[in-house]
Amino acid sequence: MRARLRSESGQVIPFTGLVLLVVLLGVSALVIDVGVWLNRDRHVQNVADAAALAGAADLPAQAGAAAGDAATYARINGGTLAGVPVVTADTVTVAVTEQAPTFFARAFGFDSATVHASATAQVDGASSINGSGIDADGTGKPVPFAISESTWTSTGLDTPVTLTFGPANPTGHGNFGIVDFANGHGGTPPKTIAGWITNGYPGQLGVGSYSGVPGNKYNAIRGAIASLVGKTVTVPVFSTTNGLSGANLTYTVVGWAAFTITAADAGGSATTISGSFVSLHVEQSGPPAQYFGVGAVRLTK
C-alpha cells in the first residue's frame, strides 16, 4: 500500500510573498534615498557654480581675493570645500562636497552618502562696446581718454584713483592720451571728438589699433569731460603705442575698463579725472578680449 504524500505547494506562496515584500522595501528605500542624494547633488552643484562665479568676478585685478571669496561664498551657502579653490589668470575652479543623509538605507548599513560637485568660471573681456553705452541712461558710454594696461593692473577695482591727461602726462610727443575713435589720424575735428564724450560715439567700438588725437586739439576737447561727473563710462585700455608722435601715434587697444567719475578738473596743463574702476557686465559679441572689469563671467564646466 503506497503512502500519499501531502502537498506543500500552499507554503510556497507565503514565502514568496515575504521575499517580494523585502525586495519591495529595499527598492523603496533605495528610491527614496537616491532621491534625497540627487536633491543634495543639485544643491552642491549650485553652490559650486555660484562660488566659482563669485571668485572669478575678482579676476584679474584681485586674484589674491578670488580664492577667499569663492570659499566664503561656498561656506555661507552650506557647502564644504574639497581643497583650496584653484585660481589662474582668468579662471577659478571650485570643488565642493556635502553629506547627504540616508533614511531607509540605514537598515543596509549606509548612514550617509558623500556627494561631490565642481565648477570652473572664467572671465571674458568685452571685445566691443556700444558707443551709446549699455543702458538707456548712457551707463558704459565709451570716452576717448585711454589708460595703459599697467595703470589698470596696478590700481584694480573699487580703489579711488586720479587719472591725469594732457601735457602734464603725455603718452608720446604731441599726444596726451586721447584716442581718435574714428581713426582720423589728425583729421577728425575737435568738436566731433568732444561730442563723443558728451553724447556717445555713433556706432560700435572694438579692440585694435586707434590713432591718437594730436596735442594741438587738446584744449578744444578736455572741457567736455565735466559733463560726465557722476556717471560710469568705459575707457579704452592700451597695451602699447607705436612710439611715434602727434597724429602718427597709434594705440593698441586690448580691452575696455569701466570708470565711475566722481570729479574732473580740466584746468591748466592737466585734465584730471577722479573716481574708481568698477566692473560692468556687458553681453559678449565676437571673440573675447582681455578682461579689465568690462565683460562677462561665465561657467565653462
Buried (B, 14 or more C-beta within 10 A) or exposed (E): EEEEEEEEEEEEEEEEEEEEEEEEEBEEBBEBBBEBBEEBBEBBBBBBBBBBBBBBBBBBBBBEBBBBBBBBBBBEBEBBBBEEBBBEEBBBBBBBBBEBEBEBBEEEEBEBBEBEBBBBBBBBBBBBBBBBBBEEEBBBBBBBBBBBBEBBEEBBBEEEBEBBBBEEBBBBEBBBBBBBBBEBBBEBEBEBBBBBBBBBBEEBBBBBEBBBBBBEBBEBBBBBBBBBEEBBBBBBBBBEBBEBBBBBBBBBBBBBBBBBBBEBBBEEEBBBBBBBBBBBBBEBEEEBBBBBBBBBBBBEE
